[in-house]
Amino acid sequence: MATATTARKRGSNPRGRPAGTDTADIRTAILDAAEALFAQQGYAATSVREIAEAVDVNPAMIHYYFSSKHELLQRVLERTLEPLAAAIGVMRAGGQAPAAEIAQLLLRTFSQHPSLPMLIAREVILPGGVMQEHFLRYLAPRLGGSIPGLIEKEQAAGRMHADLDPRVSTLILLSLCAFPFIARDLAGPALQITYDADGLSRLEQHIERILNEGFCT
């Protein structure tokens, strides 16, 4: 996922609609910049002007694509979480849903959008998060709220320890996959953990081992 800095490079003068880019490119660049800035600074501390400057467009261009800053934040979350919810739905309809496969799905999503866990922490999980109510009403039931049912299915099939609480197990699973991205600014210098392809692969391997040896029979 592009950071605010890399998103800025996508634009070109004159400001307004960058030359040589189509509507989808501009909209994606705006979403990328907003995702990075909202995660880094928080929704309240980030202005539409800052987002426009990151993409090198006029602030009016942001309002052309999104009716408000609040709608922009909503679209930032939904563009990633709606496909994730759909993928979890496919797993729910299928025959098996191993915990390691759920983790792979989450890690793949967070690897593509590494700012997303911090953004969710800021604007959904922490008190006063501006997207908390929307998330709980429209997204949570199809995301983390669906995972206990997947775990129960695995328990019924004898593939996961029956004495595990599916709700607590879901919280642990989500934490294992999301927290490494929330802590990445400290995990690098403090623990020498890298977030390149090799580092992410090691992270996935360790989480898979923890789940297979701790969750599964």
C-alpha angles and dihedrals in degrees: 000000000000119000121222088265096053091043088058090060092059093070127078135189141306093058113233109060109008112238116254096018128108130218094268092051093051093046091049092048090052091049091048093050093045092049092053096044096043089051095046099042107014129249097274094049095049119084129204087240091059091051091048091050090051089057094035096238134120114270087241087068090062090055090047090064100029127035094217144355088259091056089048090055090048092052091047090058097039097050089065104025097049092059089044090053090049091052091050088050090055090052090049090054093047130082100252137028109180114193090238091057091050088051091049090053092050094044092049090053094047092045089057092045105027093169092057098084091052090047091051090048092052102041104025112025105034120075112273094024107161094219098045097102094043091048094049092048103041111017112025096066090058096039122039089356090065097050098076088061090053091051091049089053090053091048092050089052091051094244096114131043108274094214094064116105105236092214095050090043089054091053091050092047093050091046093051091053102038106036096065088062094045089052097040095111089060100030091064101055097027101043101017090237114159127209098206122111093281094047093048090048091054090048091053092047093052094047091048091052093049091050096044094048097038105032105028132070 
